[in-house]
Amino acid sequence: AQTVTQSQPEMSVQEAETVTLSCTYDTSESDYYLFWYKQPPSRQMILVIRQEAYKQQNATENRFSVNFQKAAKSFSLKISDSQLGDAAMYFCAYMGGYGGSQGNLIFGKGTKLSVKP
Amino acid sequence: SQTIHQWPATLVQPVGSPLSLECTVEGTSNPNLYWYRQAAGRGLQLLFYSVGIGQISSEVPQNLSASRPQDRQFILSSKKLLLSDSGFYLCAWSGDNEKLFFGSGTQLSVL
């Protein structure tokens, strides 16, 4: 079974600085997708970034980028120029490829990010 | 643009009472629809998903059921709530890619 591990329960960053959140996963599938979701105090899950396993190029979305290391099964999220609004729980998630999990996102336990002014 | 509506935001119900949570999606057709539950301090667990009207798949055995009476409507139900049904419930949809978009959630407290 696939698993997702986030080893940092809490992280803190100074406003305008850069922070990296770690995520590792375990799977025997070759085709899959990886995601980072943000959950602010409102508790709505917001998609931050998505990575297809077959793509070697790391995904980027404005200030958010990932470091995808397929062989190491590592998928870290880098937040540049951190803003107060970035404070939230961040969840790493895995989804199997076509014909697999049918939308079954497997989540890590999350990392709580605090941003200091 | 697509939007997803989920209600109510909070719900307090006595043990043994019925449950109905509703989710609707606007701005798209034939979406995949999902119900997730989040335990306190944890990530989400998939409960049900649907790829079309009347088509429901369950991921975990439980006291809950789901129905999809219309293309963009997804309902989570229970005939008799248990204490263990308490949690934060999120509805989500996806289109022809793997991105899931979530509603604002329902905090259910069973007392």
Interface residues (C-beta under 8 A of the other chain):
Chain A: V4 Y33 F35 S42 R43 Q44 M45 I46 L47 R50 F91 A93 M95 Q102 G103 N104 L105 F107 G108 K109 G110
Chain B: N32 Y34 Y36 Q38 G41 R42 G43 L44 Q45 L46 Y49 V51 S57 E59 F88 L90 A92 S94 E98 K99 L100 F101 F102 G103 S104 G105 Q107
